[in-house]
Amino acid sequence: MENTTSLQGRVALVTGAGQERGIGAAAAEHLARAGASVVVSDLVPTGAGGEEAQAGLEATVARVRAAGGRATEVALDVTDTAQIEAAVEAAVSTFGGLDVLVNNAGTGIGVGEFTEVTDDRWELSWLINVMGPMRLSRAALPHLEKQGGSIVNVASTAGVAAEAGYGAYTVTKHAAVGLTRLLAAELGPRGIRVNAVAPGMIHTDLGAAELELVAASTGATIEDATRSVVESIPVRRLGTPDDVATAITWLAQPGSYVSGAVVPVTGAMVAGLN
Ligand SMILES: NC(=O)c1ccc[n+]([C@@H]2O[C@H](COP(=O)([O-])OP(=O)(O)OC[C@H]3O[C@@H](n4cnc5c(N)ncnc54)[C@H](O)[C@@H]3O)[C@@H](O)[C@H]2O)c1
């Protein structure tokens, strides 16, 4: 019987994977542990922050290799179509194909009160959270269909429910869920499955920024805000990048019948209700 949890002989590309405690780096490691060769990518700005970003990418590659996996890194700004083409090409030229696309890169720059989020922030949120996954999916398509590949989009609970104050983040994550469902319907006949994960409160840099926001809006300290968020989560803890990476890797398994799903990774937190 085929081992359907194995990604042996498969190639994965993960976006936004250069942050040490991010979901992308954990996903790269988990996919590699399952047997995939991984192209680790992230935004590497020219100028300020560039060296640090490059070092972050190299650290993820080292982490994958330390876990016994194969990886290479590529600079990829998901708003740049030339870099998207180059990243897909890097997967094909380095590892011989591309079977799993994990659209993890995302921005919370559009979080805020509706009347306060500027057009620039709306537009950048749209470019990163929606156009990035759309363009990457389109560029990867000819390769994904070769041996029954899949796409996993990292959406959010903000993609399935609305909570006041989450602005363009909510709207663009809803669009990422819509993209997931559209592509699942349209690409299924071509042998490609498309799913999303909807993480809740995950302990990453972005998650920490969200806790700061909760603290600021309630006048509580970070510690108190974290405590009250944890108390509102039925499993009584924040999620970890590994929690999300486990779900991503499960969705990526070849031969699965799961497609068009939006899998909550929330500890049963219900977005918008707590
Ligand atoms: N942490 C949470 O609580 C949480 C909850 C729900 C959803 N998410 C989603 O999970 C994903 C990963 O977030 P994270 O929590 O690991 O935070 P993170 O900040 O560590 O990761 C975001 C990544 O996206 C990258 N990125 C931003 N703009 C980019 C661009 N233009 N091109 C390429 N990469 C770009 C960043 O460099 C970073 O590596 C995001 O899509 C986020 O919206 C996170």
The ligand as an SDF file (V2000), in Angstrom:
LIG
                    3D

 44 48  0  0  0  0  0  0  0  0999 V2000
    0.5540   34.2770   13.9040 N   0  0  0  0  0  0  0  0  0  0  0  0
   -0.7460   34.1870   13.8530 C   0  0  0  0  0  0  0  0  0  0  0  0
   -1.4250   34.2530   14.8860 O   0  0  0  0  0  0  0  0  0  0  0  0
   -1.4590   33.9820   12.5250 C   0  0  0  0  0  0  0  0  0  0  0  0
   -2.8280   33.7580   12.5700 C   0  0  0  0  0  0  0  0  0  0  0  0
   -3.5110   33.5620   11.3890 C   0  0  0  0  0  0  0  0  0  0  0  0
   -2.8300   33.5890   10.1850 C   0  0  0  0  0  0  0  0  0  0  0  0
   -1.4960   33.8270   10.1600 N   0  0  0  0  0  0  0  0  0  0  0  0
   -0.8450   33.8580    8.8380 C   0  0  0  0  0  0  0  0  0  0  0  0
    0.2730   32.9990    8.8530 O   0  0  0  0  0  0  0  0  0  0  0  0
    1.2050   33.4360    7.8540 C   0  0  0  0  0  0  0  0  0  0  0  0
    2.5890   33.4580    8.4570 C   0  0  0  0  0  0  0  0  0  0  0  0
    2.6170   34.4210    9.4890 O   0  0  0  0  0  0  0  0  0  0  0  0
    3.4830   34.2770   10.8240 P   0  0  0  0  0  0  0  0  0  0  0  0
    2.5410   34.3470   11.9550 O   0  0  0  0  0  0  0  0  0  0  0  0
    4.4260   33.1340   10.7080 O   0  0  0  0  0  0  0  0  0  0  0  0
    4.2520   35.6720   10.8670 O   0  0  0  0  0  0  0  0  0  0  0  0
    5.6390   36.1360   10.2570 P   0  0  0  0  0  0  0  0  0  0  0  0
    5.6300   37.6120   10.3210 O   0  0  0  0  0  0  0  0  0  0  0  0
    6.7530   35.4100   10.9140 O   0  0  0  0  0  0  0  0  0  0  0  0
    5.5320   35.6420    8.7500 O   0  0  0  0  0  0  0  0  0  0  0  0
    5.1110   36.4340    7.6820 C   0  0  0  0  0  0  0  0  0  0  0  0
    6.1150   36.2160    6.5770 C   0  0  0  0  0  0  0  0  0  0  0  0
    5.6340   36.8380    5.3820 O   0  0  0  0  0  0  0  0  0  0  0  0
    6.7470   37.4700    4.7860 C   0  0  0  0  0  0  0  0  0  0  0  0
    6.3640   38.5250    3.8590 N   0  0  0  0  0  0  0  0  0  0  0  0
    5.7680   39.7060    4.1300 C   0  0  0  0  0  0  0  0  0  0  0  0
    5.6630   40.4080    2.9800 N   0  0  0  0  0  0  0  0  0  0  0  0
    6.1800   39.6470    1.9790 C   0  0  0  0  0  0  0  0  0  0  0  0
    6.3620   39.8110    0.5930 C   0  0  0  0  0  0  0  0  0  0  0  0
    5.9960   40.9300   -0.0510 N   0  0  0  0  0  0  0  0  0  0  0  0
    6.9200   38.7920   -0.1190 N   0  0  0  0  0  0  0  0  0  0  0  0
    7.3040   37.6530    0.5030 C   0  0  0  0  0  0  0  0  0  0  0  0
    7.1880   37.4460    1.8170 N   0  0  0  0  0  0  0  0  0  0  0  0
    6.6290   38.4370    2.5400 C   0  0  0  0  0  0  0  0  0  0  0  0
    7.5590   38.0100    5.9610 C   0  0  0  0  0  0  0  0  0  0  0  0
    8.8680   38.3340    5.5790 O   0  0  0  0  0  0  0  0  0  0  0  0
    7.4790   36.8380    6.9170 C   0  0  0  0  0  0  0  0  0  0  0  0
    8.4820   35.8900    6.6700 O   0  0  0  0  0  0  0  0  0  0  0  0
    0.6960   34.7850    7.3550 C   0  0  0  0  0  0  0  0  0  0  0  0
    0.0300   34.6240    6.1200 O   0  0  0  0  0  0  0  0  0  0  0  0
   -0.2820   35.2040    8.4290 C   0  0  0  0  0  0  0  0  0  0  0  0
   -1.2890   36.0890    7.9560 O   0  0  0  0  0  0  0  0  0  0  0  0
   -0.7920   34.0140   11.3180 C   0  0  0  0  0  0  0  0  0  0  0  0
  1  2  1  0
  2  3  2  0
  2  4  1  0
  4  5  1  0
  4 44  2  0
  5  6  2  0
  6  7  1  0
  7  8  2  0
  8  9  1  0
  8 44  1  0
  9 10  1  0
  9 42  1  0
 10 11  1  0
 11 12  1  0
 11 40  1  0
 12 13  1  0
 13 14  1  0
 14 15  2  0
 14 16  1  0
 14 17  1  0
 17 18  1  0
 18 19  2  0
 18 20  1  0
 18 21  1  0
 21 22  1  0
 22 23  1  0
 23 24  1  0
 23 38  1  0
 24 25  1  0
 25 26  1  0
 25 36  1  0
 26 27  1  0
 26 35  1  0
 27 28  2  0
 28 29  1  0
 29 30  1  0
 29 35  2  0
 30 31  1  0
 30 32  2  0
 32 33  1  0
 33 34  2  0
 34 35  1  0
 36 37  1  0
 36 38  1  0
 38 39  1  0
 40 41  1  0
 40 42  1  0
 42 43  1  0
M  CHG  2   8   1  16  -1
M  END
$$$$
